[in-house]
Amino acid sequence: MDREEFLEAVKNALVVGDKETCVNLIKEHIDEGIATPLDILRLGLGEGMTIAGDKYEAGEYFVPEMLMCVDVMDAAMEIVMPRIKEEMAASGGETIGKVVIGVVEGDIHDIGKTITASLLEAAGFEVYDLGRDVPAEEFIKKAKEVGADVIAASTLMTPTLEVMEELHEDLEDEGLRDKVKTIIGGGATSDEFAEEIGADGYAADAVEGVDAIKRMVQEIKMAMAELDKRVE
């Protein structure tokens, strides 16, 4: 079995809710180097969940089918995530920055958010996971409380996009828009929507999200260093 065949098999097993096949495939091949743990996450499990979500939106899948797919995802992640964390672990244990993350109010789909939070922790961030169905004001309250560098908000549902817009308006009203970076993600979001509401970034998946947040925090540190030079 080559890389493409393996990833396709993982993806298809998740889409049909076949936990035993999906888990066994990963257990049997994860140590062979056919695909990296991140490849399994993004191109196997991640794409499988995207297909399942599309089927749900199209009325082909209903809640029972989605729950089966989520169950497969959870079981597979128990194998894959420890490997990813090992590979992404930051050297020296120094905290890179602080991130407040959550799924916006009205949405209870949190798989992508949970994966992103885990990867951020593995990369050395201090993560404050607010969970799902989070009102805009709760993101802001926690960001102020912990001195967050970045707020990461996600949603899979189009009707809840207005909460993301509300979040950015509230940040502006609170005088925090220039102090806290924001990034959005989830199936209902896009780069265009991020630009429309004034978000600092958009990520199509968890790995992109971590990379983007790293860049954001680096920009903050560079700006702070430049400010310190001017003060001196």
C-alpha positions in Angstrom: 0.0 0.0 0.0 1.5 3.4 -1.0 0.9 6.8 0.5 -2.1 7.8 -1.6 -3.8 4.4 -1.2 -3.3 4.5 2.6 -4.7 8.0 3.0 -7.6 7.3 0.7 -8.4 4.2 2.7 -8.3 6.1 6.0 -10.5 8.9 4.6 -13.1 6.4 3.2 -13.2 4.4 6.4 -14.1 7.6 8.3 -16.7 8.7 5.8 -18.6 5.4 6.1 -18.2 5.4 9.9 -16.0 2.2 9.9 -14.1 2.7 13.1 -12.4 -0.7 13.2 -11.0 -0.4 9.7 -9.8 3.2 10.2 -8.1 2.5 13.5 -6.5 -0.7 12.3 -5.2 1.0 9.2 -3.5 3.7 11.2 -2.1 1.3 13.8 -0.7 -1.0 11.1 1.0 1.7 9.0 1.8 4.8 11.2 5.2 3.5 12.0 6.1 2.5 8.4 6.6 6.1 7.3 4.1 5.8 4.5 2.6 9.1 5.6 3.4 11.5 8.4 1.0 11.9 11.4 0.2 15.3 10.1 -0.6 13.9 6.6 -2.9 11.3 8.3 -4.6 14.2 10.2 -5.0 16.6 7.2 -5.3 14.4 4.2 -7.0 11.3 5.7 -9.1 12.2 8.8 -9.5 15.9 8.0 -10.7 15.4 4.4 -12.9 12.6 5.6 -14.7 14.8 8.0 -15.0 17.5 5.4 -16.8 15.0 3.1 -19.0 13.9 5.9 -19.9 17.5 6.7 -20.7 18.1 3.1 -23.0 15.1 3.0 -24.7 16.4 6.1 -25.2 19.8 4.6 -26.6 18.2 1.4 -29.1 16.1 3.4 -27.3 12.8 2.5 -26.2 12.3 6.1 -28.2 12.9 9.3 -27.2 13.2 13.0 -26.6 9.4 13.5 -24.2 9.2 10.5 -22.3 12.3 11.7 -22.0 10.9 15.2 -20.5 7.7 13.7 -18.0 9.7 11.8 -17.1 11.8 14.9 -16.7 8.5 16.9 -14.2 7.3 14.2 -12.4 10.6 14.3 -12.1 10.5 18.1 -10.7 6.9 18.1 -8.2 7.7 15.3 -7.0 10.9 17.0 -6.1 8.9 20.1 -3.4 7.3 18.0 -2.4 10.2 15.8 -2.3 13.1 18.2 0.4 11.8 20.6 2.7 11.4 17.5 1.9 14.9 16.3 2.6 16.4 19.7 5.9 14.7 19.9 6.9 16.1 16.5 5.7 19.6 17.3 6.8 19.9 20.9 8.6 23.2 21.4 12.2 23.0 22.6 12.9 24.2 26.1 9.3 24.4 27.1 9.1 28.2 26.7 5.7 29.6 26.2 5.4 31.2 22.7 2.3 33.2 23.4 -1.3 33.1 24.7 -4.3 32.1 22.6 -8.0 32.1 23.5 -9.9 29.7 21.3 -13.5 28.6 20.9 -16.4 27.8 18.7 -18.8 30.8 18.4 -22.3 30.9 19.9 -24.9 28.8 18.1 -22.4 26.2 16.9 -21.6 22.9 18.8 -19.2 21.4 16.2 -15.8 21.5 17.9 -13.6 18.8 16.4 -11.5 21.2 14.4 -11.2 23.6 17.3 -10.2 20.8 19.6 -7.5 19.6 17.2 -6.2 23.2 16.8 -6.0 23.7 20.5 -4.1 20.5 21.0 -1.6 21.4 18.2 -1.2 24.9 19.7 -0.3 23.4 23.1 2.1 21.0 21.5 3.8 23.9 19.7 4.3 25.7 23.0 1.4 28.1 23.3 -0.6 28.8 26.5 -4.1 27.9 25.3 -7.4 28.9 26.9 -10.1 26.6 25.3 -13.5 28.1 25.9 -15.2 25.1 24.3 -18.2 25.5 22.0 -21.3 27.8 21.8 -19.2 30.7 23.1 -20.7 34.2 23.0 -18.6 37.0 21.6 -18.3 38.7 25.0 -16.8 35.6 26.5 -13.9 35.6 24.0 -13.2 39.2 25.0 -13.6 38.7 28.7 -11.1 35.8 28.7 -8.7 37.6 26.4 -8.6 40.6 28.8 -8.3 38.4 31.8 -5.2 36.4 30.6 -3.6 39.1 28.3 -4.1 37.0 25.2 -2.1 37.6 22.1 -4.5 36.0 19.7 -8.3 35.1 19.7 -9.1 32.1 17.5 -12.8 31.6 16.6 -14.4 28.9 14.5 -17.7 27.8 13.1 -19.0 25.3 10.6 -22.4 27.0 10.3 -23.3 29.9 8.1 -25.9 31.4 10.5 -23.3 31.9 13.2 -21.0 34.0 11.0 -22.7 37.0 12.5 -21.2 36.2 15.9 -17.7 36.4 14.4 -18.6 39.9 13.0 -20.0 40.8 16.4 -16.7 39.7 18.1 -14.7 42.0 15.9 -17.1 44.9 16.4 -16.9 44.4 20.2 -13.1 44.3 20.2 -13.2 47.6 18.4 -15.6 49.1 20.9 -13.5 47.8 23.8 -10.4 49.5 22.4 -8.7 46.1 22.0 -8.6 45.7 18.2 -5.0 46.9 17.9 -3.9 44.9 21.0 -5.2 41.4 20.1 -4.8 39.5 16.9 -7.7 37.5 15.5 -8.0 34.4 13.3 -11.1 32.6 12.1 -11.6 29.1 10.7 -14.2 26.4 10.1 -16.2 25.2 7.1 -18.4 28.3 6.9 -15.5 30.8 6.9 -13.2 31.9 4.2 -10.3 34.3 3.5 -12.8 36.7 1.9 -15.0 36.7 5.0 -12.0 37.2 7.2 -11.1 40.3 5.2 -14.7 41.5 5.3 -15.0 41.5 9.1 -11.5 42.7 9.7 -10.0 39.5 11.1 -6.2 39.3 11.0 -6.2 35.8 9.5 -8.0 32.8 8.2 -7.0 29.1 8.3 -8.5 26.3 6.3 -7.4 23.7 8.8 -5.7 23.2 12.2 -2.1 23.0 10.9 -2.6 26.2 8.8 -4.1 27.8 12.0 -1.0 27.0 14.1 1.4 28.3 11.4 -0.7 31.5 11.1 -0.8 32.1 14.8 2.9 31.6 15.1 3.4 34.3 12.5 1.0 36.6 14.3 2.8 36.3 17.6 6.1 36.8 15.9 4.8 40.0 14.4 3.6 41.1 17.9 7.1 40.5 19.3 8.8 42.3 16.5 6.5 45.3 17.0 7.1 45.3 20.7 10.9 45.1 20.2 10.7 48.1 17.8 8.7 50.0 20.3 11.2 49.3 23.0 14.0 50.7 20.8 12.1 53.9 20.2 11.5 54.4 23.9 15.2 53.9 24.6 
